[in-house]
């Protein structure tokens, strides 16, 4: 099966050789204990390995000179649709062992509060003074209303940066100003507290986590890893996301119907499934 061998080789080159699901120094047990009955850590590792092989095969077939990281997503299917929270624009922060974004390898755009351009220059100066090297660009809310009003301008801005952070005081304004592109690409701005002195530290803290947005239906999707991570790094991030996310859904683990792992264009691979409760079953 040559295609599988190529995929294995690509995964080894990308992930430091962690392509097997058992054995070796990299096969550290996942921190998923008795709080998650029915969830088998081995299933998580198998799904991660399969997705890394899939990405490797895709990249081999495309033979692109510069290949971008693929994001891995954890999909949580819930037994019941949760109520919309009051602060629906503010995501829940979930720390990860392996950060998705780093100060030296990610392009971060910071959206700041201003009024008719006043405050934007001061914010840029503040970023420079704090030596926040992970902030590549500062954009004021007033610029979003003018320079980035057109759909094409919004789309270009969305594609230019890996991560968007925003002063949490302006977060409710952003869905309307940024449009659907940011939400389709899952690049909603992450809230940061710019009332604190060290902006660089606030953005660095944002980069060291993933975020769970309120579910619009009975499922939600969370970024958990990149295809350039090793299999073990991916699996540990998935475990951390499961632990963090299930604390904030109705009935916690008891409210989870299923868990899946996927990339943006792959099938969703199941890692956990349970039978629906009696109230959700279709009666004959």
N, C-alpha and C positions, 0 to 999 in steps of 0.2 A: 504493500500500500504506500506508494511513493508520496502521495499528497500528505498523508499523516506524518511521515518522516520529516518532510519539509516544515510542517507546522511545529513539530516537536523541536526542530533545530532553531526555528525562529523564536520560539518561546524560551529556549535555553539562553539564546543570545540576549533576549530582552530581560529575562527575569533571573539571571544569575544561575541558571541550570536547575531551578526548582520546578520540575515538571511532573514528578511522581506525586502520588497522593499519600504515600506512606514511606517510612524509613528515612534515614539520613539525619544530619544535625539540624536541618531546616524544618523538620517535621515536629515543631513545638505544638503541644496540645493547645487547643483553642479554649479560651476562658468562658465556656458555655456549660454551666452546671445544671443542678437540679431545678433551677428556676424556669428552665425551658424544657419541660417534659415533651418527649417526642422528637425533639430536634437533635439530629445526629451530626456532630462536627465533621465526620467523614464526608457527608453529603455536601457540605459547604466547600470542602477542599476539592471534591470531584468536580463541582460546578465551576469553581475558579479555574481549575486546570483545563477544563473543556473550553471555557471562554478564551483563555490565553492562547490555546491551540487554534481556535477559530480566528482570532485576530491575526495570529501569525500566518495562517493560510491566506487570509485576505490580503495581507501586505505582500506576501510572496507572489500572489497572482497579479497584483497591481505593479510591483517592481518599481515603486516610486523612489526617487533619490532621497527625498526628505519625507519621512513618514511621521504623522502626528500621533500622539497618544490617543488611544481610545479610552473613554471613561466607562467604568463598570458601575452598574446601578443595582441597588437592593430595592426590590418591589415588595411592598407589604400589602397583602389583601386582608381586609378587615371583615369581621362578621357583621358589623353594623356600621352604617355611615355616621361619622361623628358630627356633632353640632359645630357650626362655624364659630370659632373663637372671636371675642370682641376685637382683639388686635390681630386681624387676619393677615396683615402684611408683614408681621415680624416673625421670622422663622425661629425654630428651636435649635440651639447650638449643640452639636454632638462631637466631642473631642475624638480624634483619631490617633492611633499609635504612629502611623506614617502619614504626614501631612500631604494633602493633595496639591498644595501650592507652596513654593519656596521663594524667599526673597531674592535669590540670585537667578531663578529660572522661570519666574512667572511675571507677566505683565499685569499690573493692577491699576485700575482707574478708581479714583476717589471722587465721589460726588458730594459737594459741600453746600451748605446753606448760604445764600447771598440774596441781595435785593438790587435788581437792575445793575448787576455787575459789581456792586459794592460788596467787598468781603472775599471775592474770588482771588484777587491779587494777594491779599493778606494770607489767605489759605495756602497759596503756592509758596509764599515766603516761609510760612510756618513749616511746611513739609521739607523745604530745603534746609532750614535751621535744625530740624530734628534729625536730619540725615536718614530719612525714611527711604532707603534705597529701593524698597519693594513697591513704592508708589511711582508709577510711570507718568501719570497724567492726573491733573486736578480739573474737574468740570463743575461749574456752578449751576444751580438749578435754573437760573435765568438763561444760561446757554442752551439748556435742554429745550427751553420754550422758543428759542430763536434759531440758533445755528443748527440744532438737531431736530427741528420741527418736522421736516420731510421724512417720509418712510425710508427712503434710500439712505439718508444721513443716519437714521437710527440703526439701520441694518449694518452700515459700515462701522459705526461705533461699537456695536455688539461684537463684530468679528475681530476687532482690533486688540481686544484685551482678554486675558484668561479669566480674570475675576473683577467684579465690581463691588466696591464697598461704598457705603453712604452714611452720612450723618444720620443717626437714628431719628432725629427731629424732623427730617424731611421725607422719611420713608413712606408715609401715606400718600404723598403727592406723586410718587414715582411710577406706579402702574399706568396711570393715564399719560404721563410724559414720555415714558419709554416705549409704550406700545406692546403688541403681542410678540414681536420678534424675541425680546429678551426672555419671555416666559416659555416660548417654544424651545429655545436653546438652553433653557434652565440656567440662565445667567442673571437671575434676579439679584439686585444688589444686597449685600450682606450688611446689616446695621452695625455701626461702630460708634462708640461714645467719644465724640470730639469735644466734649466739655472737659475731658481729662487732658493733662499736660502732654503726655508722650503719644502723639498720633501714630508714630511708627510702631510702638508696642501694641497699640490697639489693632492696627492692621495685621501685624504679625500673629496676634491671637486669633483673628478672623481666619487667617490662612491655615492655621493648625487644626481646623475642625471641618466637619461637614454640617449641612443644615437640613432640617426637616420642615417643609412647608405644610400648612393645614391641608388636609385632604379635601378635594372638591367632590369626591365621590366615595366609594368604598375601598379605594386603594391609594397608595402614595408611593413615590419614587425618591430614592436618596442616592446621591453620588457617594461611592465608597472607595474606589481605587482607580488607578490608571494601569493601562496594559504594560507599561514599562516597569511596574513593580514586580517583585518576585512573587511566586505563588503564595509563599508564607506571609509576606507583607499584605497581599490582597486579602487573604483569609482572616488575618488578625484585624484588619480594618472592618471587614464584614461583621465579625463577631462584636466589635465595639459598637458598630451601628445598630445591630440587633439589640444589644443591651441598652443603649441610649434611647432608641426610638420607641421600644415597647413600653417604656415607662410613661409615655405621653399619649398613648392611645386608650380608648375606652376599655376598661377591664384588663388593661395591660396585656400580658401574654395570653390570658384566657380569651381575649378579644381578637386574636390573630387567627385568620382562616388559613393563610398560606404565605410562604416566603419564596421569592424567585430571585435569580441573578441574571443579568443581561447586559449587553452593550446597547448602543443606540439603534443598531440595526440587526441584532441577533434575535433568535427566539428566546423566550424567557425559560430558564432552566429551573425546575422546582428543587428547593432544598428542604422544604417542610410543607406538609399539607395535612389538614384534619377534616373530618366529616363535618358538614354543617350541623348546627344545633337544630333541635326539633322544630323550633319556631320558624327556621329558615328553609326547612325541607319542603319539597313539592309533594303535596298529598295526592294520592291516587283517587 
